[in-house]
Amino acid sequence: MRLTLCNEVVRGLAFPQQCGWAASLGYAGLELAPFTLDATAPHLLPGSARIALRRAAAEAGIGITGLHWLLLAPEGLSITTADPARRARTLDVMQRLVGLAADLGAGLLVHGSPAQRRLEAEGDAGRAEATLARAGEWAADAGLIYCLEPLAARETNWASTVAEAVAIVRRIGNPALRTMLDVAAAGNGEAEPVVALLDRWLPTELLAHIHLNDRNRRAPGQGGDRFAPILAALRRHSYAGFCGVEPFDYRPDGPGCAAFAAGHLSGILRALEDAA
């Protein structure tokens, strides 16, 4: 179980500084939001820039563990659209982002992007599922995992619970396509507590990633959610993947928020080790 920092938290820093700061706090890597790399066309990032990003992470002693928040840039993307041109553009961006992840040495992609997956018309759900199936094929070809992220119903109306996401993934039936759990989304949208969800779904091996954040959208330890039972559940099920720290409300600021989360979670992990 290793901590990785979602890099938009420290996007005010140059990328080498992001890597250095994360490493100094004990994070094993950075999970990148593509829009932080290029605000208009991150899927077209040139090869030289990809090499530079990977080198900066390596020099800091960390990895680039994944990509998330995939479809914010470029504007106008949708996995549900019936418009052929818009759909083709979305598919092209997604395929190129899988290539970007592979070039950066990342192991997975997390498909959240709630605004780009809203169901608004008949047929939208089928188009969303077909698009996800294509993404799973590209990920399999690249040796990566593509995760559908369940998000609370107040954010999106497709795959708003882990059970719904699992059902989609099972229908598609591609081992490279899995789901994950975001603590804030689960806290704001699931009927069961997070620990119960982990106990239910981790044994299926369909949960390939975890995002750690409080349901108040701040860092772990900055709200009412208790993370010791969550980390204990992950340990109990021998979860060996990454836990991405993904707050949205940065207190006191991005770097300070990243530091607080690292200290809080590392302290819990040490206590669990001592108690073992």
C-alpha positions as CSV (number, residue, x, y, z in Angstrom):
1,M,0.0,0.0,0.0
2,R,1.7,3.2,-1.2
3,L,0.6,6.8,-1.2
4,T,0.6,8.9,-4.4
5,L,-0.3,12.5,-4.7
6,C,-2.8,13.8,-7.2
7,N,-0.6,16.5,-8.8
8,E,-3.3,19.2,-9.2
9,V,-3.0,19.8,-5.5
10,V,0.4,21.3,-6.1
11,R,-0.1,22.5,-9.7
12,G,1.1,26.0,-8.8
13,L,4.7,24.5,-8.6
14,A,6.8,23.7,-11.7
15,F,6.7,19.9,-12.4
16,P,10.2,19.2,-11.0
17,Q,9.2,21.0,-7.8
18,Q,6.0,19.0,-7.6
19,C,8.1,15.8,-7.8
20,G,10.6,17.1,-5.2
21,W,7.9,18.2,-2.8
22,A,6.0,14.9,-3.1
23,A,9.2,12.9,-2.6
24,S,10.2,15.0,0.5
25,L,6.8,14.2,2.1
26,G,7.2,10.4,1.5
27,Y,4.8,10.0,-1.4
28,A,5.8,7.2,-3.8
29,G,4.6,9.0,-6.8
30,L,2.4,11.6,-8.5
31,E,-0.9,10.8,-10.2
32,L,-1.3,13.3,-13.0
33,A,-4.3,15.3,-14.1
34,P,-3.5,15.9,-17.8
35,F,-4.9,19.4,-17.8
36,T,-2.1,20.4,-15.5
37,L,0.4,19.5,-18.2
38,D,-1.3,21.3,-21.0
39,A,-4.6,23.3,-20.5
40,T,-5.8,22.8,-24.1
41,A,-4.4,19.6,-25.6
42,P,-2.6,17.3,-23.1
43,H,-3.2,14.3,-25.3
44,L,-0.9,15.9,-27.9
45,L,2.0,16.5,-25.5
46,P,5.2,16.1,-27.6
47,G,7.6,13.3,-27.0
48,S,10.3,15.6,-25.6
49,A,7.9,16.8,-22.9
50,R,7.0,13.3,-22.0
51,I,10.6,12.4,-21.6
52,A,11.2,15.5,-19.5
53,L,8.3,14.6,-17.2
54,R,9.5,11.1,-16.7
55,R,13.1,12.2,-16.1
56,A,12.0,14.8,-13.5
57,A,10.1,12.2,-11.5
58,A,13.0,9.7,-11.7
59,E,15.5,12.3,-10.5
60,A,13.3,13.0,-7.5
61,G,13.1,9.3,-6.7
62,I,9.4,8.9,-7.4
63,G,7.2,7.5,-10.1
64,I,4.3,8.8,-12.3
65,T,1.7,6.3,-11.1
66,G,-1.3,7.2,-13.2
67,L,-3.6,9.7,-14.9
68,H,-6.9,10.9,-13.7
69,W,-9.5,13.7,-14.4
70,L,-9.0,12.7,-18.0
71,L,-11.5,14.6,-20.1
72,L,-11.4,18.2,-18.7
73,A,-9.2,19.3,-21.6
74,P,-9.6,19.8,-24.5
75,E,-13.1,21.3,-24.0
76,G,-16.3,19.7,-25.4
77,L,-15.6,16.0,-24.9
78,S,-18.3,13.5,-24.0
79,I,-18.6,9.7,-23.8
80,T,-22.4,9.9,-24.2
81,T,-22.8,12.1,-27.2
82,A,-24.7,11.0,-30.2
83,D,-22.9,13.5,-32.4
84,P,-20.4,11.5,-34.6
85,A,-17.7,14.2,-34.8
86,R,-17.8,14.9,-31.1
87,R,-17.7,11.2,-30.3
88,A,-14.8,10.6,-32.7
89,R,-12.9,13.4,-31.1
90,T,-13.5,12.1,-27.6
91,L,-12.4,8.6,-28.6
92,D,-9.2,10.0,-30.2
93,V,-8.4,11.9,-27.0
94,M,-8.9,8.9,-24.8
95,Q,-6.8,6.6,-26.9
96,R,-4.0,9.2,-27.0
97,L,-4.2,9.6,-23.2
98,V,-3.7,5.8,-22.8
99,G,-0.6,6.3,-24.9
100,L,0.5,9.2,-22.8
101,A,0.1,7.1,-19.6
102,A,2.2,4.4,-21.2
103,D,4.9,6.8,-22.2
104,L,5.1,8.3,-18.7
105,G,5.5,4.8,-17.1
106,A,2.1,5.0,-15.4
107,G,0.2,1.9,-14.5
108,L,-3.4,3.0,-14.7
109,L,-5.9,5.6,-15.8
110,V,-8.8,6.7,-13.6
111,H,-11.9,7.8,-15.6
112,G,-13.9,10.3,-13.5
113,S,-14.8,13.3,-15.5
114,P,-18.4,13.6,-14.3
115,A,-19.5,16.4,-16.7
116,Q,-18.4,14.5,-19.7
117,R,-20.4,11.4,-18.9
118,R,-23.8,12.7,-17.9
119,L,-26.8,10.9,-19.3
120,E,-29.2,13.3,-21.1
121,A,-30.9,11.4,-23.8
122,E,-32.0,7.9,-24.8
123,G,-29.0,5.8,-25.8
124,D,-26.5,7.8,-23.8
125,A,-25.8,4.9,-21.3
126,G,-25.1,2.5,-24.1
127,R,-22.7,4.9,-25.8
128,A,-20.9,5.5,-22.5
129,E,-20.5,1.8,-21.9
130,A,-19.3,1.2,-25.5
131,T,-16.8,4.0,-25.1
132,L,-15.5,2.5,-21.9
133,A,-15.1,-0.9,-23.6
134,R,-12.9,0.7,-26.2
135,A,-10.8,2.4,-23.5
136,G,-10.4,-1.0,-21.9
137,E,-9.1,-2.5,-25.2
138,W,-6.5,0.3,-25.6
139,A,-5.4,-0.1,-22.0
140,A,-5.0,-3.9,-22.5
141,D,-2.9,-3.4,-25.6
142,A,-0.7,-1.0,-23.6
143,G,-0.4,-3.3,-20.5
144,L,-2.3,-0.8,-18.4
145,I,-5.4,-0.8,-16.2
146,Y,-8.3,1.6,-17.0
147,C,-10.6,2.3,-14.0
148,L,-14.1,3.6,-14.1
149,E,-14.5,5.9,-11.0
150,P,-17.9,5.8,-9.3
151,L,-18.9,9.4,-8.4
152,A,-21.8,10.5,-6.2
153,A,-25.1,11.2,-7.8
154,R,-24.8,14.9,-7.1
155,E,-21.8,14.9,-9.6
156,T,-23.0,12.5,-12.3
157,N,-25.9,10.2,-13.1
158,W,-23.9,7.3,-14.6
159,A,-21.9,4.9,-12.5
160,S,-22.7,6.7,-9.2
161,T,-22.0,3.8,-6.9
162,V,-19.4,1.0,-6.8
163,A,-22.1,-1.6,-7.5
164,E,-23.1,0.2,-10.7
165,A,-19.5,0.6,-11.8
166,V,-18.9,-3.1,-11.1
167,A,-21.9,-4.1,-13.1
168,I,-20.6,-2.2,-16.1
169,V,-17.2,-3.6,-15.8
170,R,-18.5,-7.1,-15.5
171,R,-20.7,-6.7,-18.6
172,I,-17.7,-5.6,-20.6
173,G,-15.6,-8.4,-19.3
174,N,-12.1,-7.1,-20.0
175,P,-9.5,-7.7,-17.2
176,A,-7.8,-4.4,-18.1
177,L,-11.0,-2.6,-17.2
178,R,-11.8,-2.3,-13.5
179,T,-13.3,0.1,-11.0
180,M,-12.0,1.9,-7.9
181,L,-13.2,3.7,-4.8
182,D,-13.0,7.4,-3.9
183,V,-13.6,7.9,-0.2
184,A,-15.3,11.3,-0.6
185,A,-17.6,10.1,-3.4
186,A,-18.5,7.0,-1.4
187,G,-19.1,9.0,1.7
188,N,-21.5,11.3,-0.2
189,G,-23.3,8.8,-2.3
190,E,-23.2,5.2,-1.0
191,A,-25.6,3.5,1.4
192,E,-22.8,1.5,3.0
193,P,-19.8,2.8,4.9
194,V,-16.5,2.8,3.1
195,V,-15.1,-0.1,5.1
196,A,-18.1,-2.3,4.3
197,L,-17.6,-1.4,0.6
198,L,-14.0,-2.4,0.8
199,D,-14.9,-5.7,2.5
200,R,-17.4,-6.4,-0.1
201,W,-15.5,-5.5,-3.3
202,L,-11.8,-6.0,-2.7
203,P,-12.0,-9.8,-2.7
204,T,-13.5,-9.6,-6.3
205,E,-10.2,-8.0,-7.5
206,L,-12.3,-5.4,-9.4
207,L,-11.2,-2.5,-7.2
208,A,-7.8,-1.5,-8.7
209,H,-7.3,1.9,-7.1
210,I,-8.2,4.1,-4.1
211,H,-8.6,7.8,-3.7
212,L,-8.3,9.2,-0.2
213,N,-10.1,12.4,0.7
214,D,-12.7,13.5,3.2
215,R,-16.3,13.8,2.2
216,N,-15.9,17.5,3.0
217,R,-13.5,17.5,0.0
218,R,-10.5,18.3,2.2
219,A,-7.4,16.2,3.0
220,P,-7.7,13.0,5.1
221,G,-7.7,14.2,8.7
222,Q,-9.3,17.6,7.9
223,G,-12.8,16.4,8.4
224,G,-15.1,13.9,10.1
225,D,-14.1,10.7,8.2
226,R,-11.9,8.3,10.0
227,F,-9.1,6.9,7.9
228,A,-7.6,4.4,10.3
229,P,-10.4,1.8,9.7
230,I,-10.2,2.4,6.0
231,L,-6.4,1.8,5.9
232,A,-6.8,-1.2,8.2
233,A,-9.4,-2.7,5.8
234,L,-7.0,-2.2,2.9
235,R,-4.3,-3.9,4.9
236,R,-6.6,-6.7,6.0
237,H,-7.3,-7.5,2.3
238,S,-3.6,-7.2,1.4
239,Y,-4.3,-4.3,-1.0
240,A,-0.9,-3.7,-2.7
241,G,-1.9,-0.8,-5.0
242,F,-1.6,2.9,-4.8
243,C,-3.8,5.2,-2.7
244,G,-4.1,8.5,-4.4
245,V,-4.4,11.5,-2.1
246,E,-7.0,13.7,-3.8
247,P,-8.4,16.6,-1.8
248,F,-10.2,19.4,-3.7
249,D,-10.3,22.1,-1.0
250,Y,-6.7,22.9,-0.1
251,R,-6.1,24.1,3.5
252,P,-3.9,26.0,4.1
253,D,-2.8,25.8,0.5
254,G,-1.8,23.1,-2.0
255,P,1.6,22.2,-0.7
256,G,0.5,22.5,2.9
257,C,-2.5,20.3,2.3
258,A,-0.3,17.6,0.7
259,A,2.0,17.8,3.7
260,F,-0.9,17.4,6.2
261,A,-2.3,14.4,4.3
262,A,1.0,12.7,4.1
263,G,1.7,13.2,7.9
264,H,-1.8,12.1,8.9
265,L,-1.9,8.9,6.7
266,S,1.7,8.0,7.3
267,G,1.1,8.1,11.1
268,I,-1.8,5.7,10.7
269,L,0.2,3.4,8.5
270,R,3.0,3.3,11.1
271,A,0.5,2.6,13.9
272,L,-0.9,-0.3,11.9
273,E,2.6,-1.7,11.3
274,D,3.4,-1.4,15.0
275,A,0.2,-3.2,15.9
276,A,0.7,-6.1,13.5
